[in-house]
């Protein structure tokens, strides 16, 4: 999508998104807090540089503001692509944030038919490495028209009965992906499932649940 090019318009745009997501993130439940915090950090830095600009600002100050804007724009594109272009976020939500609604016209890539092969590795303490690829291939590249893999996981002695029972969620754009746990989680059983997500935010079928003990 095309972002506002005027500085003041872009600032209003990102502040609107920051405020709206802050109010809805707990209801949506699909956005990792660390990813939203990363976006907020870039927005805050851009807002601060804008506040520092006056009629007699130096070229260095203007350059810092422009660099902060570019960094904010890059982070925002990633955030919209992976989290706001998602069926969980309604069209009215997108309109409220001044983001064009998702194109829901059916195309050959509307559904995700590819599946995931998952391999779990242990490396170090409190880290679990998830190596994944498209089923039936040795290639580690994402399937065509997929922007990443949705990883869900939880800590449980027994396998969760449904995907909704998994407590954590992450979008992985490359493999392998490291899941970091707290030291208090060591010795607990962790369950994982992965599915591909296409560029429309549609998630395919999750792989069979696998588990390992948090080292």
N, C-alpha and C positions, 0 to 999 in steps of 0.2 A: 504494500500500500504506500501511497504518497503522503509524507508527513508535511505539516505546515512549514514553510521555509522562513517566514518572518520569525525573528527571535521571540518577540512577545507572544505571538500566536502559538509557537511550539511550546513555550513555557506553560501557557494556560492548558494546552493539550496534555502534557505529561503530568501536570498537577491534578488535572481532572481524573486521569487514569489512576494515579497514586491514591487519591482519596476514595475512589469507587472500589478499587480492589481491596483496600484496607478494610472497608466495610463488609465486603462479601467473601473474603478469602476463607473464613471459617465455615461459611455455608457451602462454598464450592468444594472444599476439601481436596482438590486435585493439584493444588499449587504448593510445591515445597516452600516452606518459610524462608529457607536460605536463598532461593532464587528470587523471591520477592524482595528480600532484604538487599540483594545485590542490585536490583533495579532501583530501589529507594535510595541507595547510596549514590548512584549515578545521578538521579534526579536532584537530590539534595545538593550535590556538588555543583551541578549546573545552575540551580537556583541561587546558590551562594555567589557564584561568579557573576550572575546577572545583577544581583544586588550591589556588587562592587563597582559596576559600570556607571560612570557619571559623564557629564558633557566634556570633562577634561581628562578622561581616562587615557592612559598610555597605550601604545600599540601592544605592549606585552600583556596588559590586562585584557584587552580585546581578544588577543590570541588565546589566552587561557580560557576565556568564555567560549570561544569558538571550538576549542579542543574539548571542553566539557560537554558542549552540545553534541558533538560527533560521538563521544563516548556514550552519552545518554541515548542517542538515537540508535546506536548499535545494540545496546543492551535491550532497548525497548522492542526492536524488531525481533530479537530472539524470544522475548517474553510473549509478545503477541502471537508469534508463529507457533510456539509450543504450548501455551497455556490459555490464551484468550480465544484462539481459533479452535475452540473445543466445544462439542455439543452441550457440555455442562453449562457453558456461558450462553445465555439466551440472546436472541437477536435484539431484544429491548435493552439488555445489558450493554451490548456492543454499541447500539445507537446512543445510549446515555454517555458512553465514553468517547463518542465521535469516531468510532471505528466502523468501517463498512461491514455490514452483515456478511456471514458466510454464504458463498455461492453454493446453493443446495441442488443445482441442476445435475441430474444423474449423468455420469460419464463412466467410461470403462474402468476408471480408477476410484470409483466411489467406495468400493468395498476393498478390504485388505484380505487377500486370500493366502498370502505367504505366512508361514509359521516359523517359529524360532527353535533352534537347538541350543540348550543351555548347558554349560559346563562350569562347575564350581571348583575354585582353587583357594587354598589357604596360604597367606603370605604375611608373616609378622604376627603381631598381637592386635586383636580387636578389629582386624581387617578381613573381609571376605571378597575375593576376586570373582567376578562373574564374566565369563567368556562366552559370547553368544554369536550365532551366525544364522543365516537363512537355512532352514531345513533342507537337507538333500544336497548341499553344496559345501565346498571347502573355503569359499570366498568369505571374507569378513566384512565386505562392503555391504551397506544397507541395500535392501531391495529397491528397485526403481520406483520413484514416486513416494517413498517412505522417508520421513525426516528424522526418524529415531525409533527407539524401542522404549516401551513403557515397562518399568520394573516395579513390581509390588512385592512387599515383604513384611513379615511380622515375626514376633517371637512367641512360640507356642510349643508345648509338649506334643501336641497332636496336630495333624494337618487341618488347616482352616476349612470350614464347610463351604465357603463361598468367597468370591473375590472381595466382596464388601467387608469380610472379616480381616483382611490384610490392613495393617495399621499405617504403612508407609508407602510412599509413591515417589518415583523419580523418572525423568526422561533422560535416557542415555543416547548420545549422538554418535558414540564410537565404542568399540570393544577393544580390550576388556574394560569393565567398569568396577571401581572399588567402592564397596559399601563399608563405611566406617561405623563402628559401634562404640558405645561407652564401656569403660572398664567394668562397670557393674553388670554388663550383659554377658561377660565371659562365662562360658560353661552352659549357656542357654541354647536351645535349638532354634535356628532361624529357618524360615520357609520362604521360598522365592518362586515367582512366576514372571514370565516375560512375554510381551506381545509387540508386534510391529505397529507403529502408528503412521498413517499417511499424511500428506500435506494438507488434507482437509480436516485433520484432527480426529479421523476415524480410527479406532483401535481394532485390530484383528483378534483372532483367537489366542488365548494365553496358552503357553506350553504347560506340560504336566508339572505339578508342584515338585520341587526338589528341596532338600533340607541338608543342613550341616550344623555342627556345633561352633558357636562363636569362640575363636581361640583366645 
